[in-house]
């Protein structure tokens, strides 16, 4: 390994450790602010959405089939489908829309 690689690894290790350790050092009491509690509650959902939304739209041959699958999955989720049902609806929507578009 070169010196640049080791320095880069050390910077990454320190950054990740700081992000994980600093809350333990500074947040000793329970968080009572309703705003901060609600913000922290929604962080995992927003992070997952930010990571999966672009992949859903661009993973297919056509961007339109990705958008159709996203709309179908959102409709299935709003109707009350579980995760497996929503995934199956999205896959079926991509399959049918790819057949129609191509």
C-alpha positions as CSV (number, residue, x, y, z in Angstrom):
1,X,0.0,0.0,0.0
2,X,1.1,3.5,-0.7
3,X,1.3,6.3,1.8
4,X,-1.7,8.1,0.1
5,X,-3.8,4.9,0.4
6,X,-3.0,4.7,4.1
7,X,-3.8,8.4,4.7
8,X,-7.1,8.0,2.9
9,X,-8.0,5.0,5.0
10,X,-7.1,6.8,8.2
11,X,-9.2,9.8,7.3
12,X,-12.1,7.5,6.5
13,X,-11.7,5.6,9.8
14,X,-11.6,8.7,11.8
15,X,-14.6,10.2,10.0
16,X,-16.7,7.2,10.6
17,X,-15.6,6.8,14.2
18,X,-16.3,10.5,14.9
19,X,-19.8,10.3,13.4
20,X,-20.6,7.2,15.6
21,X,-18.8,8.3,18.8
22,X,-19.7,12.0,19.1
23,X,-23.4,11.4,19.8
24,X,-22.5,9.1,22.7
25,X,-20.2,11.7,24.1
26,X,-22.5,14.8,23.8
27,X,-26.0,13.3,24.2
28,X,-26.0,11.9,27.7
29,X,-29.6,12.8,28.5
30,X,-32.8,11.6,26.8
31,X,-33.9,13.8,23.9
32,X,-37.1,15.5,24.9
33,X,-37.6,17.9,22.0
34,X,-40.6,16.7,19.9
35,X,-39.1,18.2,16.7
36,X,-35.7,16.5,17.1
37,X,-37.4,13.2,18.0
38,X,-39.6,13.3,15.0
39,X,-36.7,14.3,12.8
40,X,-34.6,11.3,14.1
41,X,-37.6,9.0,13.6
42,X,-37.9,9.8,9.9
43,X,-34.1,9.7,9.1
44,X,-33.9,6.0,8.2
45,X,-37.0,6.2,5.9
46,X,-35.7,9.2,4.1
47,X,-32.2,7.7,3.7
48,X,-33.7,4.5,2.2
49,X,-35.9,6.5,-0.1
50,X,-33.0,8.6,-1.3
51,X,-30.9,5.5,-2.1
52,X,-33.7,3.5,-3.8
53,X,-35.6,6.1,-5.8
54,X,-33.0,6.8,-8.4
55,X,-32.2,3.1,-8.7
56,X,-35.9,2.2,-9.3
57,X,-36.2,4.7,-12.1
58,X,-33.0,4.0,-13.9
59,X,-32.6,0.2,-13.4
60,X,-34.8,-0.7,-16.4
61,X,-34.1,-0.4,-20.1
62,X,-36.4,2.5,-20.4
63,X,-36.9,5.3,-17.8
64,X,-40.6,5.2,-18.5
65,X,-41.0,1.6,-17.4
66,X,-39.2,2.6,-14.1
67,X,-41.6,5.4,-13.6
68,X,-44.6,3.2,-14.3
69,X,-43.3,0.6,-11.8
70,X,-42.7,3.3,-9.2
71,X,-46.3,4.6,-9.7
72,X,-47.7,1.0,-9.5
73,X,-45.7,0.2,-6.4
74,X,-46.8,3.4,-4.7
75,X,-50.4,2.7,-5.6
76,X,-50.1,-0.9,-4.2
77,X,-48.5,0.4,-1.0
78,X,-51.3,3.1,-0.6
79,X,-54.0,0.4,-1.0
80,X,-52.4,-1.5,1.8
81,X,-50.2,-4.1,0.3
82,X,-47.4,-5.6,2.2
83,X,-43.7,-5.5,1.0
84,X,-43.9,-8.7,-1.0
85,X,-47.1,-7.6,-2.8
86,X,-45.7,-4.2,-3.6
87,X,-42.5,-5.8,-5.0
88,X,-44.5,-8.2,-7.1
89,X,-46.7,-5.4,-8.5
90,X,-43.6,-3.3,-9.3
91,X,-41.9,-6.3,-11.1
92,X,-45.1,-7.0,-13.0
93,X,-45.5,-3.4,-14.0
94,X,-41.9,-3.3,-15.4
95,X,-42.4,-6.6,-17.3
96,X,-45.7,-5.4,-18.9
97,X,-44.4,-1.9,-19.6
98,X,-41.2,-3.2,-21.2
99,X,-43.3,-5.5,-23.4
100,X,-45.4,-2.6,-24.5
101,X,-42.6,0.0,-24.9
102,X,-40.3,-2.3,-26.8
